[in-house]
Amino acid sequence: MIPFLSLKDITARYADEIHEAVRRVVDSGWYLQGEENARFEQHYAEYVGTKHCVGCANGLDALIWIYRAYVELGMMKPGDEVIVPANTYIASVLAITENGLKAVLVEPNPETLELDDTLVEDAITERTRSVLLVHLYGRCAYTEKVGELCRKYHLHLVEDNAQAHGCMYGNKRTGSIGEAAGHSFYPGKNLGALGDGGAVTTDNEALADTIRTLANYGSQKKYVFKYCGRNSRLDEIQAAVLDVKLRHLDEDNRLRQQVAAYYYNHITNPLIKLPVRLPDANNVYHLFPILCERRDELQQYLKGRGVQTLIHYPIPPHMQECYAGVWQGLQLPITERLARQELSLPISPFLSSKWMEKVVVDVNYFMASPSQLGLR
Ligand SMILES: *Cc1c(COP(=O)(O)O)cnc(C)c1O
């Protein structure tokens, strides 16, 4: 079986360095809010290209803290609107609604699968305060047009960079384009911990300070509480592991790009549509999405041939039970079609050429006629 993702193999590539880092923390006797966090935060801020990085418990919290900080700083009020792509992972939307803000769902461009910037202006109202741009599947979703609209309407541009660590826009990294960005270090992400973890990057000192306080019970000084915060910190062990893996992130992303290039060059099945391709630096291929009208049959077929695939995501946020009645009557035909057609092929820094060749052969054989296969 070709697994969708083998975390064991990914970790094994850096096992010595990771064991060393974990051992250092275990032996230190210091497990929270110590040197490992400080070091990783500094290295990750330098890597992303922002003044500040604040570690926290996970990627969802990172996004929640950004909007909570805007509210605490008086820059947004409950009921304000945030524009977000409709086809994102639910965490992006939860971060908005958790703070009493209104998520305005906007359709993606069906060719790129990223937020359709031509639909953003029409979604802006008097209450719009922010755009939450999701670099979905590892691909940079920022465009000049999005930037111009944010400037024109004074919207806070926030990035959900959970899937795009290391991705570039020109000479900037995603995570440094907007005012603030949330990052997830969930194990399966391009920069993944051995458990949960997350961070916010920003150049804005007030935001960074407020987020650091909120994520530490709302406290800056021991036993003095400025906000009703929560406990949402990054463990020292995870920070130490992340600091090791950060050193290898660019190399890992290059390997992902090689797998993606192979798929783009060799998948020829006319039943399968690939997203329009960008120059490589703009996509770090957290996932490799393909589109197929007979997606469920394709998934079963691949499974039968020993190729594991996943769907990202089968039910869009506006159709989830937890949001029943929230966007009453809202129809999002592109998002809903993508949910029916999307299938993610195995991709990782650890996919051997033998495996990716097999994936391509199997995908190309799906429903292929003898003539397409070059047979008589
Ligand atoms: C993974 C992910 C998150 C949330 O990260 P967690 O660390 O799992 O909480 C947020 N947004 C997107 C787009 C994600 O893929």
The ligand as a MOL file (V3000), in Angstrom:
LIG
                    3D

  0  0  0     0  0            999 V3000
M  V30 BEGIN CTAB
M  V30 COUNTS 15 15 0 0 0
M  V30 BEGIN ATOM
M  V30 1 C -4.5260 22.4920 9.8070 0
M  V30 2 C -5.2200 23.7600 9.4950 0
M  V30 3 C -5.6100 24.6680 10.4940 0
M  V30 4 C -5.5860 24.3580 11.9710 0
M  V30 5 O -4.4500 23.8950 12.4940 0
M  V30 6 P -4.4460 22.9240 13.7720 0
M  V30 7 O -3.0350 23.0000 14.2370 0
M  V30 8 O -4.8520 21.5790 13.3220 0
M  V30 9 O -5.3780 23.5040 14.7760 0
M  V30 10 C -6.1190 25.8880 10.1130 0
M  V30 11 N -6.3070 26.1930 8.8120 0
M  V30 12 C -5.9910 25.3400 7.8330 0
M  V30 13 C -6.2150 25.7540 6.4120 0
M  V30 14 C -5.4590 24.0820 8.1320 0
M  V30 15 O -5.1690 23.2350 7.1510 0
M  V30 END ATOM
M  V30 BEGIN BOND
M  V30 1 1 1 2
M  V30 2 1 2 3
M  V30 3 2 2 14
M  V30 4 1 3 4
M  V30 5 2 3 10
M  V30 6 1 4 5
M  V30 7 1 5 6
M  V30 8 2 6 7
M  V30 9 1 6 8
M  V30 10 1 6 9
M  V30 11 1 10 11
M  V30 12 2 11 12
M  V30 13 1 12 13
M  V30 14 1 12 14
M  V30 15 1 14 15
M  V30 END BOND
M  V30 END CTAB
M  END
